[in-house]
Amino acid sequence: MFLAGEINQDTNTVSSSCAHSVRTVSSGMKPGGLVLDNTDIVVDVGENGATIVMGQGNGVSMNRDDIANSLPEGDSSVGDHHIYYSNKSAGGGILDVDANAGGQRILNPVENIYFAVPENGHYKVWLHEYNDRSEGTTHYIVRVTVGGQSQTFNGTIDATGTDIPIIEFDYGGASENGQTEFNGHRYAFYDDNGGMSWTQARAYCSGLGGHLITITSAEEQQFAQSLVESGMNPWIGLYGDAIGWIWTTGEEVGYTNWASDQPDHANGDENYCHMWGGPWNDLNNEDSTYHFHRGFICEWDGMIDEERMIHVLDDLDAGRGAITVSLMWDGADDLDLHVFTPNGGEIYWDNTEADGGILDIDANRSSDSVSSSPVENIYFADPVSGEYWVYIYNYEDRSSGSTNYIVRLSVGGRSETFSGTIDGEDSTIEITGFRY
């Protein structure tokens, strides 16, 4: 018996059919989560995840001793909108140099964040002294370059925990990157002006909930070429060495389209693949020898639906029981499934068992391991009788815009699906209630 919830709606609307108290899902900090007290470098790129142009030739350099960037005082929200030592990529930006972290000590420390593929919006830079290891004040210089124009900011900072706002401004020079569907998947080409390494491009796609493109047929190869303007030679998701190659998704390589005499592993470090006008060629990670590549293609493995969810869960050997609750979503956000049980228990990431139920699949816990097909799964092999409630909670919002989700509830062989969108960190949606 369902107690609440509209089934198979584009946007889930809760309409309670019995009296109950709305539950508050448990939250708290996950192990390895983002803690401002441990901040080394943080860049706030605005409410919409928007960013500014910073990259090779248009980079932002942060040269300092033991200073870093942080959030404004009183702002404790840390998600996809901030870049710092524990969240090195967000909104198209990447922290690639991080000096004096941990026990490291160097005499000329620098830090660097750049955006090779920007979005439009608001940008903030803050300095934060994470660990004052010296007597007296520390001198710093910050250089910010936007669209070829640079500004420098000098000053001093002293005492652990000190915050200094540097600059805020808006950027509006980015072009839109639309996604194109092909064979049930979605794709987008991003022009990095040659500024991103293969691993940085992979991190960017992962941050969007996708991955660098995997090309598994001649038809997909032809489609990929149609996304790219003449003269562009984008990174694709193939990497390896003289022994063998593998796709970044873990798929084995079947179809190939190597250029003549490729791959050649020149200089012993050409282990990353790009399209060379169409055929494939291997380069080193930074493309530092030939500067052939420009841009990259991201791929998303299809829209979420019940059939795809079941396929992903089967691949992960997810458990099934008399009651099974499964969640799938389409982005880099860390959504959490919460099930309240008859005896007052709550099953979620920090309490994985209650009343015979087990959380056995928990995706996107860390920004360093974002799945292209995120799912969560809770099952009850021998459930207790009583009232159950199902919620989803947006623990960490790492994407721009709303995130699509689908929840599948199976009770005694009967299944129902609930679909909708969720947006914003700490957002909670009551999915449904039922008696067993």
C-alpha positions as CSV (number, residue, x, y, z in Angstrom):
1,M,0.0,0.0,0.0
2,F,1.5,3.3,-1.1
3,L,1.1,6.1,1.4
4,A,2.4,9.1,-0.6
5,G,3.9,9.9,-4.0
6,E,3.0,10.5,-7.6
7,I,4.1,7.7,-9.8
8,N,5.8,8.1,-13.2
9,Q,5.7,11.9,-13.2
10,D,8.3,14.1,-14.9
11,T,8.5,16.0,-11.7
12,N,7.8,14.1,-8.5
13,T,5.1,15.7,-6.5
14,V,4.4,14.4,-3.0
15,S,0.7,14.3,-2.1
16,S,0.3,12.5,1.2
17,S,-2.7,10.3,1.6
18,C,-2.3,9.7,5.3
19,A,-1.1,11.7,8.3
20,H,2.5,11.4,9.1
21,S,5.4,13.5,10.3
22,V,7.8,14.8,7.6
23,R,11.1,13.2,8.4
24,T,14.5,15.0,8.3
25,V,17.2,13.0,6.6
26,S,20.5,12.7,8.4
27,S,23.5,14.5,6.9
28,G,26.8,15.2,8.5
29,M,30.3,15.2,7.0
30,K,31.4,12.1,5.0
31,P,34.8,10.6,5.5
32,G,37.2,12.6,3.3
33,G,34.6,15.3,2.8
34,L,35.2,19.0,2.3
35,V,36.2,20.8,5.4
36,L,37.0,24.5,5.2
37,D,39.5,24.2,8.1
38,N,41.6,22.1,5.8
39,T,41.3,24.4,2.9
40,D,44.5,25.0,0.8
41,I,43.1,26.8,-2.2
42,V,39.5,27.5,-2.9
43,V,37.9,29.4,-5.8
44,D,34.3,30.4,-5.7
45,V,32.8,30.5,-9.2
46,G,29.4,31.7,-8.3
47,E,25.9,30.3,-7.6
48,N,25.5,28.9,-11.1
49,G,28.9,27.1,-11.3
50,A,29.9,29.8,-13.8
51,T,33.6,30.5,-14.4
52,I,36.0,32.8,-16.2
53,V,38.5,32.3,-18.9
54,M,41.8,31.2,-17.4
55,G,44.2,28.8,-19.2
56,Q,47.4,28.5,-21.1
57,G,48.1,32.0,-22.1
58,N,45.1,33.1,-20.1
59,G,45.9,31.6,-16.7
60,V,45.5,32.8,-13.2
61,S,48.6,32.3,-11.0
62,M,48.6,32.5,-7.3
63,N,52.1,33.1,-6.0
64,R,52.5,32.9,-2.3
65,D,54.2,31.5,0.7
66,D,51.8,29.8,3.1
67,I,48.6,31.5,1.8
68,A,45.7,30.1,-0.2
69,N,42.3,31.0,-1.6
70,S,39.2,30.4,0.5
71,L,35.5,31.2,0.8
72,P,34.1,34.5,2.2
73,E,33.8,34.5,5.9
74,G,30.6,32.9,7.1
75,D,30.2,30.9,3.8
76,S,30.3,27.3,4.8
77,S,28.9,25.8,1.6
78,V,31.4,23.8,-0.3
79,G,30.4,22.0,-3.5
80,D,31.0,22.0,-7.2
81,H,31.3,25.8,-7.1
82,H,34.6,25.9,-5.3
83,I,38.1,24.7,-6.2
84,Y,40.7,23.9,-3.5
85,Y,43.2,21.3,-2.5
86,S,40.5,18.6,-1.8
87,N,38.3,19.4,-4.8
88,K,40.8,20.1,-7.6
89,S,38.4,20.5,-10.5
90,A,35.0,22.2,-10.7
91,G,33.1,24.2,-13.3
92,G,35.8,23.7,-15.9
93,G,38.6,24.9,-13.6
94,I,41.5,22.8,-12.4
95,L,44.0,23.3,-9.6
96,D,47.2,21.9,-11.1
97,V,49.9,23.3,-8.8
98,D,49.6,23.3,-5.0
99,A,52.7,24.2,-3.0
100,N,53.5,23.7,0.7
101,A,50.7,21.2,1.2
102,G,51.1,18.8,4.1
103,G,54.8,18.6,5.1
104,Q,56.1,20.1,1.9
105,R,58.4,23.2,2.2
106,I,59.7,25.0,-0.8
107,L,61.4,28.4,-1.0
108,N,59.4,29.8,-3.9
109,P,55.9,28.4,-3.5
110,V,53.2,28.9,-6.1
111,E,49.7,27.8,-6.7
112,N,47.7,27.8,-10.0
113,I,44.1,27.4,-11.1
114,Y,43.1,27.8,-14.7
115,F,39.9,27.4,-16.7
116,A,40.6,26.3,-20.3
117,V,36.9,25.8,-20.9
118,P,35.0,28.6,-19.2
119,E,31.4,29.3,-18.5
120,N,29.8,32.7,-18.1
121,G,29.1,34.1,-14.6
122,H,30.5,35.5,-11.4
123,Y,34.0,34.7,-10.0
124,K,35.6,35.4,-6.6
125,V,39.2,35.0,-5.5
126,W,40.0,34.8,-1.8
127,L,43.3,34.2,0.1
128,H,43.3,32.1,3.2
129,E,46.3,31.3,5.5
130,Y,45.8,27.7,6.3
131,N,49.0,27.2,8.4
132,D,51.2,30.1,9.7
133,R,54.6,28.5,9.9
134,S,56.7,31.7,10.0
135,E,57.2,34.6,12.4
136,G,55.9,37.9,11.2
137,T,53.9,38.7,8.1
138,T,54.0,36.8,4.8
139,H,54.2,38.7,1.5
140,Y,52.1,37.5,-1.4
141,I,51.3,38.5,-5.0
142,V,48.3,37.3,-6.9
143,R,48.1,37.6,-10.7
144,V,44.7,37.2,-12.4
145,T,44.5,37.1,-16.2
146,V,41.1,37.2,-18.0
147,G,40.9,37.2,-21.8
148,G,44.5,38.4,-22.2
149,Q,44.3,41.2,-19.6
150,S,46.1,40.8,-16.3
151,Q,45.9,42.4,-12.9
152,T,48.2,41.8,-9.9
153,F,47.4,42.2,-6.2
154,N,50.1,42.5,-3.6
155,G,49.9,42.5,0.2
156,T,50.7,40.8,3.4
157,I,49.0,38.2,5.5
158,D,49.5,36.9,9.0
159,A,48.1,34.3,11.3
160,T,46.4,31.0,10.7
161,G,42.8,31.3,9.5
162,T,43.2,34.8,8.1
163,D,41.0,35.5,5.0
164,I,41.7,38.2,2.4
165,P,39.2,39.0,-0.4
166,I,41.2,39.7,-3.6
167,I,38.8,40.3,-6.5
168,E,35.2,39.6,-7.8
169,F,34.0,40.1,-11.3
170,D,31.7,38.7,-14.0
171,Y,32.8,37.0,-17.2
172,G,30.5,36.8,-20.2
173,G,32.7,35.7,-23.1
174,A,32.0,32.0,-23.1
175,S,30.0,30.3,-25.9
176,E,27.4,27.7,-25.2
177,N,28.3,24.0,-25.6
178,G,25.2,22.0,-26.5
179,Q,24.9,18.3,-26.3
180,T,24.1,16.2,-29.3
181,E,22.4,12.7,-29.1
182,F,23.6,9.7,-31.0
183,N,22.6,6.1,-30.5
184,G,21.1,6.7,-27.0
185,H,24.2,8.7,-25.7
186,R,24.9,12.4,-25.5
187,Y,28.1,14.2,-26.7
188,A,29.6,17.6,-26.6
189,F,32.9,19.1,-28.0
190,Y,34.8,21.6,-25.9
191,D,37.4,23.8,-27.4
192,D,40.2,24.2,-24.8
193,N,42.5,26.2,-27.2
194,G,45.1,23.5,-26.7
195,G,45.3,24.3,-23.0
196,M,44.3,21.1,-21.3
197,S,46.2,17.8,-20.8
198,W,44.5,14.5,-21.4
199,T,44.1,13.9,-17.7
200,Q,42.7,17.4,-17.2
201,A,40.1,16.8,-20.0
202,R,39.2,13.5,-18.4
203,A,38.6,15.3,-15.0
204,Y,36.5,18.0,-16.7
205,C,34.2,15.4,-18.3
206,S,34.0,13.5,-15.1
207,G,33.0,16.7,-13.3
208,L,30.1,17.0,-15.7
209,G,29.0,13.5,-14.9
210,G,30.3,12.0,-18.2
211,H,33.6,10.8,-19.5
212,L,35.9,11.3,-22.5
213,I,34.4,9.8,-25.5
214,T,34.7,6.1,-26.2
215,I,34.5,5.3,-29.9
216,T,33.5,1.7,-30.4
217,S,32.3,1.6,-34.1
218,A,32.9,3.2,-37.4
219,E,29.5,4.9,-37.1
220,E,30.4,6.5,-33.8
221,Q,33.7,7.6,-35.3
222,Q,31.9,9.3,-38.1
223,F,29.6,11.0,-35.7
224,A,32.4,12.2,-33.5
225,Q,34.1,13.8,-36.5
226,S,30.9,15.6,-37.3
227,L,31.1,17.4,-33.9
228,V,34.6,18.8,-34.5
229,E,35.5,21.8,-36.7
230,S,38.2,21.5,-39.2
231,G,41.7,21.9,-37.7
232,M,40.6,20.6,-34.3
233,N,42.2,17.4,-33.0
234,P,40.4,16.5,-29.8
235,W,41.4,14.2,-27.0
236,I,39.4,11.0,-26.8
237,G,39.1,8.5,-23.9
238,L,41.8,6.0,-25.0
239,Y,45.0,5.6,-23.1
240,G,47.6,2.9,-22.6
241,D,51.2,1.9,-23.5
242,A,53.2,-0.4,-25.7
243,I,51.5,-3.4,-24.0
244,G,47.9,-2.4,-24.6
245,W,45.2,0.2,-24.7
246,I,42.0,0.7,-22.7
247,W,39.1,3.1,-22.7
248,T,38.8,5.4,-19.7
249,T,35.4,3.8,-18.9
250,G,37.2,0.4,-18.5
251,E,35.8,-1.0,-21.7
252,E,38.0,-3.2,-23.7
253,V,39.2,-1.9,-27.1
254,G,37.6,-3.5,-30.1
255,Y,37.2,-1.0,-32.9
256,T,40.2,1.2,-33.7
257,N,41.0,3.9,-36.2
258,W,44.8,4.5,-35.9
259,A,46.5,6.7,-38.4
260,S,49.3,5.1,-40.5
261,D,52.3,4.0,-38.4
262,Q,50.4,4.8,-35.1
263,P,50.5,4.3,-32.2
264,D,54.3,4.7,-32.1
265,H,54.8,5.6,-28.4
266,A,57.4,8.1,-29.5
267,N,59.8,9.3,-26.8
268,G,58.4,6.5,-24.5
269,D,55.7,8.7,-23.1
270,E,53.0,8.9,-25.8
271,N,50.3,7.0,-23.9
272,Y,47.2,9.2,-24.6
273,C,45.0,9.3,-27.7
274,H,43.5,12.1,-29.8
275,M,41.8,12.3,-33.1
276,W,44.1,13.6,-35.8
277,G,41.6,15.0,-38.3
278,G,39.8,11.7,-37.9
279,P,42.3,8.9,-37.5
280,W,43.9,8.4,-34.1
281,N,47.3,9.4,-32.9
282,D,49.1,9.0,-29.6
283,L,50.7,11.9,-27.7
284,N,52.1,12.5,-24.2
285,N,49.7,13.7,-21.5
286,E,50.5,17.4,-21.9
287,D,51.0,17.3,-25.7
288,S,54.2,19.1,-24.9
289,T,56.2,17.9,-27.9
290,Y,54.1,18.6,-31.0
291,H,51.1,20.7,-29.7
292,F,48.8,18.8,-32.1
293,H,45.7,18.5,-30.0
294,R,42.9,21.0,-29.5
295,G,39.7,20.4,-27.6
296,F,38.1,17.2,-26.4
297,I,34.8,15.4,-26.6
298,C,32.7,14.4,-23.5
299,E,30.2,11.6,-23.6
300,W,27.2,10.8,-21.3
301,D,26.0,7.2,-21.4
302,G,22.4,7.8,-22.3
303,M,19.4,9.3,-20.5
304,I,18.3,7.6,-17.3
305,D,15.5,5.1,-17.4
306,E,14.4,2.0,-15.6
307,E,15.9,-0.5,-18.1
308,R,19.3,1.2,-17.9
309,M,19.2,1.4,-14.1
310,I,18.5,-2.4,-13.9
311,H,21.4,-3.0,-16.3
312,V,23.9,-0.9,-14.2
313,L,22.7,-2.5,-10.9
314,D,23.1,-6.0,-12.4
315,D,26.7,-5.2,-13.5
316,L,27.4,-4.1,-10.0
317,D,25.9,-7.3,-8.5
318,A,23.4,-5.1,-6.5
319,G,21.3,-7.0,-3.9
320,R,17.6,-7.7,-4.3
321,G,15.1,-8.6,-1.7
322,A,11.4,-8.6,-0.8
323,I,11.8,-4.9,-0.7
324,T,14.4,-3.2,-3.0
325,V,14.8,0.6,-3.4
326,S,17.1,1.8,-6.1
327,L,18.1,5.3,-7.2
328,M,19.8,6.5,-10.5
329,W,20.7,10.0,-11.6
330,D,22.4,11.7,-14.5
331,G,25.1,14.0,-13.1
332,A,28.2,14.5,-10.9
333,D,26.1,15.4,-7.8
334,D,26.3,13.2,-4.7
335,L,22.7,12.1,-4.3
336,D,21.9,9.9,-1.3
337,L,19.0,7.4,-0.9
338,H,17.4,7.4,2.6
339,V,14.9,4.8,3.8
340,F,13.2,5.1,7.1
341,T,12.2,1.7,8.6
342,P,9.3,0.7,10.8
343,N,11.3,0.6,14.1
344,G,12.7,4.1,13.7
345,G,15.8,3.2,11.8
346,E,17.3,5.2,8.9
347,I,19.4,3.5,6.2
348,Y,21.8,5.9,4.4
349,W,25.5,6.3,3.7
350,D,26.5,6.7,7.4
351,N,24.2,3.9,8.7
352,T,24.1,1.2,6.0
353,E,22.0,-1.4,7.9
354,A,18.7,-1.2,9.8
355,D,15.7,-3.5,10.3
356,G,17.2,-6.1,7.9
357,G,17.9,-3.6,5.2
358,I,21.3,-3.0,3.6
359,L,22.7,-0.2,1.5
360,D,25.2,-2.0,-0.8
361,I,25.7,0.5,-3.6
362,D,26.7,4.1,-2.9
363,A,27.9,6.2,-5.9
364,N,29.7,9.6,-6.2
365,R,30.7,9.7,-2.5
366,S,33.9,11.6,-3.5
367,S,34.5,14.2,-6.2
368,D,37.6,12.2,-7.1
369,S,35.5,9.1,-8.2
370,V,32.4,10.4,-10.1
371,S,30.5,7.7,-11.9
372,S,29.1,8.2,-15.4
373,S,26.1,6.0,-14.3
374,P,25.6,6.7,-10.6
375,V,23.3,4.5,-8.7
376,E,22.4,3.6,-5.1
377,N,20.7,0.5,-3.8
378,I,19.0,-0.6,-0.6
379,Y,17.5,-4.0,-0.2
380,F,15.6,-6.0,2.5
381,A,16.0,-9.8,2.3
382,D,13.7,-10.3,5.3
383,P,11.9,-7.1,6.0
384,V,10.0,-6.4,9.2
385,S,6.3,-5.4,9.0
386,G,5.3,-1.8,9.2
387,E,5.6,1.6,7.6
388,Y,8.5,2.6,5.3
389,W,9.4,6.0,3.8
390,V,11.8,6.7,1.0
391,Y,13.6,10.0,0.5
392,I,16.5,11.3,-1.7
393,Y,18.9,14.0,-0.5
394,N,21.4,16.1,-2.5
395,Y,24.4,15.8,-0.2
396,E,26.7,17.7,-2.6
397,D,25.6,19.7,-5.6
398,R,28.5,19.5,-8.1
399,S,26.7,20.4,-11.3
400,S,25.1,23.5,-12.9
401,G,21.3,23.3,-13.1
402,S,19.0,20.5,-12.0
403,T,19.8,16.8,-11.8
404,N,17.4,14.2,-13.2
405,Y,16.7,11.1,-11.1
406,I,14.6,7.9,-11.1
407,V,13.7,5.8,-8.1
408,R,12.6,2.2,-8.5
409,L,10.7,0.6,-5.6
410,S,10.0,-3.1,-5.7
411,V,7.8,-4.6,-3.0
412,G,6.9,-8.3,-3.1
413,G,7.4,-8.5,-6.9
414,R,5.5,-5.3,-7.7
415,S,7.6,-2.4,-9.0
416,E,6.9,1.3,-9.3
417,T,9.1,4.1,-10.6
418,F,9.3,7.8,-9.5
419,S,11.1,10.3,-11.6
420,G,11.9,14.0,-11.3
421,T,14.6,16.6,-10.8
422,I,16.5,17.9,-7.8
423,D,18.7,20.9,-7.5
424,G,20.7,22.6,-4.7
425,E,22.8,21.3,-1.9
426,D,20.8,19.9,1.1
427,S,17.7,19.6,-1.0
428,T,15.4,16.8,0.1
429,I,12.6,15.1,-1.7
430,E,10.1,12.7,-0.2
431,I,9.6,10.0,-2.8
432,T,6.9,7.7,-1.3
433,G,5.7,5.8,1.7
434,F,4.3,2.3,1.9
435,R,3.3,-0.4,4.4
436,Y,4.7,-3.9,4.2
